Amino acid sequence: MNHHTNSFNKSGMRDRGYNFPWLLQMAWRDSRHSRPRLFLFISSVILGIAALVAIYSLGNNLHNEIEQQAAELLGADLEISGNQPSTPEIREMLDSLGGQRSSQQSFASMILFTKTGGTRLTEIRALKGAFPYYGTLETEPASAGQSFRNKQEALVDETLMLQYGAHIGDSVKIGSVSFAIAGKLILAPGQTGLSASVAPVVYIPLQYMPQTDLAQKGSRISYRYFIRFNPSTNVEELVSRIKPQLEANNLRYETIQSRKEDTGRSFTDLTRFLSLVGFIALLLGCTGVASAVHVYIKEKVNSIAILRCLGVKSSQAFLIFLLQIAGAGCMGAIAGAALGVVIQQMLPIVLKDLLPVKISTPVSWTAAGQGIILGIVVSILFALLPLLSIRKVSPLSAIRISYETSGRQKDLLRWIIYILIALFVFGFTLIQLHNWQRALSFSLYIAVSLLALTALAHTLMWMVHKYFPSSWSYLWRQGLANLYRPNNQTAILIISIGLGTALICTLIFVQSILLNRINMSTGAHQPNIVLFDIQDKQEAAIMNLVRDFNMPVKETVPIVNMRLEEVNGINAEEAKKDTSKGLSYWLFSREYRVTYRDSLTPSEKLTAGKWQGEASGNGLPLISLEKNFARRSGVHLGDTLTFNVQGALMQTIAGSLRDVNWSGIQTNFLVVFPKGVLEDAPKFKVLLTRVPSQEISAKFQQAMVKQYPNVSIIDLGLVLHVLNDIMSKISFVIRFMAGFSIVTGLVVLISSVLISKYQRLQESVLLRTLGGSRKQIFIITTLEYFFLGALAAFTGILLALIAGYGLAYFVFDTEFTPPLLYILLLFVLVCLLTVVTGLVNSNGILNRSPLEVLRTTG
Amino acid sequence: MDTILKLTNVSKTYKSGDRELTVLDNLNFSVERASIISIVGPSGSGKTTLLGLCAGLDRASAGTVELQHKTLNILNEDQLAIIRNKYVGFIFQNFQLIPTLTALENVMVPLELRGEKKIKDRAMALLEKVGLTNRIHHYPLQLSGGEQQRVSIARAFSSNPIILFADEPTGNLDADTSSIIVQLLFDLNSEAGTTLVLVTHDRELSAKTQRILELKGGRIISDSQGLHE
């Protein structure tokens, strides 16, 4: 035996190597007839690449814009803010800084559009000075941004004016003063559409602030100072010099640099999130590629067998087709990157409510390059699995059509590719998230989701196949049977279209859960309106007004503002220096709104310690803390907490911990004092009542704003409105991204229809030869796509229902009633989309004459 | 005479469930260089399986197959591929041209595989010999069955094989075309001095060969001289 082996080598039969130029030539030649098809396979990844290139470009451009517009984000070189009116010490410090300075007081207040009688809680910004020093208050008319400062005029948020039918020149009442509307406020420094939804802004000149009577004791006013320095000033150095003074006065600061970093960080998170959603679309496309290449290679088996007969090594045959796929992947990646550049132009429109800067859309070559490399890598990686089967094609297949390789043998390379794919998914996620635990969780989540979807798709297909009524007409049965055609990509289509449906459906469910939760928390007898900031002297009169409207006073709650000075004798400074104490610094920097009462409310549950209803007079009062707040801040039962109640220090003991249900229209508190301690402290009240209808609510609010303009009102209608507004702005972005998954699914569908076109053509010809009419074949084809769409939609909706119940039970702790109308609409929409896509691409099949086809294939 | 192909105690069995199916049973024969032999027999007698073993497309379950003094059983897949490229030519019943290549490219493939230079002239010359000068840039689908088989013959001879295996070369052709193709095959073969192994159940064709091996049930039931001179 050895003799023969030796003679083999000696006779010059050495390995000829791979002859790479020839492989390239063969790949090129063989692709001549398959290029459109190869491109079609790869088209499944185009959208995923496009999404990623668009998002990467957005990220790069956003980074550049934030870099360039950082000064306009802040509007000044330095912003100093706090919750206390300026003291002589603060004024002295501010004066010592030099430069130009503007002051602003901002607070929540009701406004009344006097012409229409509309009322709304807004954020009032009373401004003095030339702020913003960088950028402008963007207004309509443009001059209003300057002119309002010296007159009794206001700038009102553009959307708010639209909602309340207000016009320039109308008057708006804020506190006790009426202001003429000088213009619509379109954009203020650092503002986004989303922040305007939560708290629409109204600017007034600061000099009218005293006349409004809104700055009363206990009012929550934020004081801001905006400073512009000479260009030569080193702001960071200056800030580090005054930092001790700022901290001593509980003042915060922000520089252009810090705002830039904060904004940059937030939007890096946003682009990372979006790129992960885009990545899911890409992965779906990749599975589409794998599936299409599988069909392609099956068709190539004979050519491969002939080549093997002629002496081509299995590895050479493998390389010929790998080169083809790599070439197609390259084209697909370039097309994806080009499409990404186009989509990138749309992203600023999609994200306009979330972006704090105006964004230009130059082509980001880095992003395009990244997309192209990614496209080539994924095309090759995912095509490798079906390509591996080339190595197993025996030359015998050329002489025996029925020859098949024996069974599925264990293939180490296949496992290596599985591992490479897993590593790729993990690596890509890691690059996005910069945290290996999160990257691992996300990768596992994708794997589990895809497996669950695959299992669900196969189970549904199996069940429909098994239990479909055999008594139904032939057309229905044939339409269904077509789904199980060999090489049909039914499962992958169900998965990709199903996943897109699941994403959109889950989004609808979350929105519905949130709105339901608020609606449920305000049952027939629960309060649905809250009046804040009621002064002691106003309490009786407001209660009378409530009763005049035949509304019940459900509850009045006293609120005292205070700060925390020490915990067990440790103050803010010490806690910051010595982190081993386990106390969070923010514990000391925030303001507490505290109440006092003798019992727990229905939304509270005592979880630890002893509840003290009334201070005994012996020893320090026992206060109750919300349990999560205690855990986060590092405060334990028995700790001594010293509060500064508007100048007076008050020692207390952490006596109990409470579990609080924060949902619903009710008052809840982090810190609750017992009765008999705070009664004499300066305080204001919150009143909860229930309005029977929106009309009465509007009238009541008008009366309140006219008589008690300092009192803020939040009603359920407003909460629902704000929530809906926010959800619709965020969900638009998510829907846009989920759209990539659905469209990828449809591209896979088009590819699948075109791949199986020849087979469909033969089926159609056979049926027509047997006497089937065009109409019948059309119905069969329509039913096939209807079943496909229905299975995909059903899979997606089922997955979303599971997610919805899971979210409701584990996250939102509420009941879940699926919105059936939405589900039905989504189902119909997905089916319709699938049927239309399928039929449009099958058009050629239906129109071909049987004879024409028989001649071609004969 | 020089033996080019030698089979010793060759058997081929396939597993079908629990059963073993013997397709070829203990075959022994050898083929001399430049001879023309035909293997005949009814469908299922093992003709194509035998051809596969002789050409190094498959492996014997038992016994040894020696081609050009090399034992095929012990060679790996890549070594077998080199053997096929260097020594073996094929002609198939269903022509088996690569559909994505033109006639000329199909003929050039075996030479390109060897890394030979200036192959186009040789391929063109072969296509001229088979009468397809004006069809060289056509794809297989654009050619008739007879024309495809001519390309297949040109391809088979392009690499100057020492042995040519033809599996039912006229099986898919009409009678007139068949006789033209057979004549062409024999003419080219005599010109090149190649050993020709024909698998056929066409008695008329086998009668034209020097030697006829008749198979039945996986065994050689006769080994006789044909009419060909």
Interface residues (C-beta under 8 A of the other chain):
Chain A: M1 H4 T5 S7 F8 S11 M13 D15 R16 N19 W22 Q25 M26 R29 D30 S31 R32 H33 S34 N302 S303 A305 I306 L307 R308 C309 L310 G311 V312 K313 S314 S315 S394 P395 L396 A398 I399 R400
Chain B: T48 L51 G52 A55 L57 D58 E66 H69 K70 T71 I74 L75 E77 D78 Q79 A81 I82 I83 R84 N85 K86 V88 F90 F92 Q93 Q96 L97 I98 P99 T100 L101 E105 V109 P110 E112 L113 R114 G115 Y139 R155 D167
